[in-house]
Amino acid sequence: MAPVSLDWFSPTAHYLKPMTPLTAAEAHQILKPFDCLKRDEAQSAEKSRVREALLTVVQLSDYQILGICADTLAEGRQALEAYSAVLGYKPELKQGAIAGAVYIKFNPKSGLCYAESYTGEHRGVLVSCQSAYESGVNEMYGHLPLDLFEG
């Protein structure tokens, strides 16, 4: 499979342009350690390569569902806004106060966006890539860093 061009991203996300384009297989290899079972290995990954890998698989899918596990609603909302902006989505999270850790789900296809209390130990963003065809990417990646697209 040929390297993927990321030219469709907004000009404000100029730092997301890849240094060397990744293939789908290379992107998948970078993202797979972020599953819940290999957290130590994932911590050492370079954020710029993780961003590049995620943007590569995103372009090979039709849409992405986000699941965010954060210590606070404010932290979760910040991650939701950052990831959504890069992916080209505008979620509307209309949520009252929640004390403690939260789980936020956003499905851009249905418009569903909500937050609820979360008692789990994981923190980060789950990105579930959805494709209508076998040749597309149908994988879940995460828990990716909450601050992956900051600074």
C-alpha positions as CSV (number, residue, x, y, z in Angstrom):
1,M,0.0,0.0,0.0
2,A,1.4,3.5,-0.9
3,P,2.1,6.1,1.8
4,V,-0.8,8.3,2.7
5,S,-0.9,12.0,2.1
6,L,-2.2,14.1,5.0
7,D,-2.8,17.2,2.9
8,W,-6.5,17.3,3.8
9,F,-5.8,18.5,7.4
10,S,-6.5,22.1,8.4
11,P,-3.7,24.6,8.0
12,T,-3.8,25.3,11.7
13,A,-2.6,21.8,12.3
14,H,0.6,22.4,10.3
15,Y,2.7,20.6,12.9
16,L,0.8,17.4,12.0
17,K,2.4,17.1,8.6
18,P,4.5,13.9,8.5
19,M,8.2,14.0,8.2
20,T,8.3,10.7,6.3
21,P,4.9,9.3,5.2
22,L,3.9,6.1,6.9
23,T,2.3,3.1,5.3
24,A,-0.8,1.7,6.9
25,A,1.2,-1.3,8.3
26,E,3.8,1.0,9.9
27,A,1.1,3.2,11.4
28,H,-0.7,0.2,12.8
29,Q,2.6,-1.1,14.3
30,I,3.2,2.3,16.1
31,L,-0.4,2.4,17.5
32,K,-0.8,-1.2,18.6
33,P,1.3,-0.9,21.8
34,F,-1.3,1.5,23.1
35,D,-3.8,-1.3,23.8
36,C,-4.6,-1.7,27.5
37,L,-2.2,-4.6,27.9
38,K,1.1,-2.9,26.8
39,R,0.9,0.4,28.5
40,D,4.6,0.6,29.5
41,E,5.8,0.0,26.0
42,A,3.5,2.7,24.7
43,Q,4.7,5.4,27.2
44,S,8.1,5.5,25.4
45,A,6.6,6.3,22.0
46,E,7.4,9.6,20.4
47,K,4.2,11.8,20.3
48,S,5.0,13.1,16.8
49,R,5.2,9.5,15.4
50,V,2.0,8.6,17.3
51,R,0.2,11.6,15.8
52,E,1.4,10.7,12.3
53,A,0.4,7.1,12.7
54,L,-3.1,8.0,14.0
55,L,-3.6,10.5,11.1
56,T,-2.5,7.8,8.6
57,V,-5.1,5.2,9.8
58,V,-7.8,7.9,10.1
59,Q,-7.4,8.7,6.5
60,L,-8.0,5.0,5.7
61,S,-11.3,4.9,7.6
62,D,-14.6,6.5,6.9
63,Y,-15.1,8.0,10.4
64,Q,-13.9,7.5,14.0
65,I,-15.7,7.1,17.3
66,L,-13.9,8.6,20.3
67,G,-13.9,7.3,23.9
68,I,-12.1,9.4,26.4
69,C,-11.2,8.4,30.0
70,A,-10.0,11.4,32.0
71,D,-9.5,12.4,35.7
72,T,-11.9,15.3,35.3
73,L,-14.6,16.5,33.0
74,A,-12.5,19.6,32.1
75,E,-9.5,17.4,31.1
76,G,-11.8,15.1,29.1
77,R,-13.5,18.0,27.3
78,Q,-10.1,19.4,26.4
79,A,-9.0,16.1,24.8
80,L,-12.4,15.8,23.0
81,E,-12.0,19.3,21.5
82,A,-8.4,18.7,20.5
83,Y,-8.9,15.3,18.9
84,S,-12.2,16.4,17.2
85,A,-10.6,19.6,15.8
86,V,-7.8,17.5,14.1
87,L,-10.3,14.9,12.9
88,G,-12.6,17.6,11.5
89,Y,-15.5,17.1,13.9
90,K,-17.5,19.5,16.1
91,P,-19.0,17.6,19.0
92,E,-21.6,19.2,21.3
93,L,-21.0,18.0,24.8
94,K,-23.8,19.4,26.8
95,Q,-23.0,18.1,30.2
96,G,-23.5,19.3,33.8
97,A,-20.8,18.9,36.4
98,I,-19.4,15.5,37.2
99,A,-17.1,15.0,40.1
100,G,-14.1,12.8,39.6
101,A,-13.1,10.7,36.7
102,V,-15.2,10.7,33.5
103,Y,-15.8,8.7,30.3
104,I,-16.8,10.7,27.3
105,K,-18.2,9.1,24.2
106,F,-18.5,10.8,20.8
107,N,-19.9,9.2,17.7
108,P,-19.8,11.7,14.8
109,K,-22.1,9.6,12.6
110,S,-25.0,9.7,15.1
111,G,-24.1,12.9,16.8
112,L,-24.1,11.1,20.1
113,C,-21.9,12.9,22.7
114,Y,-22.1,12.3,26.4
115,A,-20.1,12.1,29.6
116,E,-20.6,9.9,32.6
117,S,-18.7,9.0,35.8
118,Y,-15.9,6.5,35.3
119,T,-14.4,4.2,37.9
120,G,-11.8,2.4,35.7
121,E,-8.1,2.9,36.0
122,H,-7.3,3.7,32.4
123,R,-6.7,7.2,31.1
124,G,-6.5,8.3,27.5
125,V,-8.4,8.4,24.3
126,L,-9.7,5.4,22.4
127,V,-10.1,5.9,18.7
128,S,-12.2,3.4,16.9
129,C,-11.7,3.6,13.2
130,Q,-14.8,2.6,11.2
131,S,-14.9,1.6,7.5
132,A,-17.7,0.4,5.3
133,Y,-15.3,-1.8,3.2
134,E,-12.8,-4.5,4.1
135,S,-10.0,-2.6,2.5
136,G,-10.5,0.3,5.0
137,V,-9.3,0.4,8.6
138,N,-11.6,-1.1,11.2
139,E,-9.5,-1.0,14.4
140,M,-9.5,0.5,17.8
141,Y,-6.4,2.3,19.1
142,G,-5.8,3.4,22.6
143,H,-5.6,4.5,25.1
144,L,-3.7,7.3,23.3
145,P,-2.4,10.3,25.3
146,L,-5.0,12.8,26.3
147,D,-2.6,15.6,25.2
148,L,-1.5,14.1,21.9
149,F,-2.5,17.1,19.9
150,E,-1.5,19.8,22.4
151,G,1.5,22.1,21.8
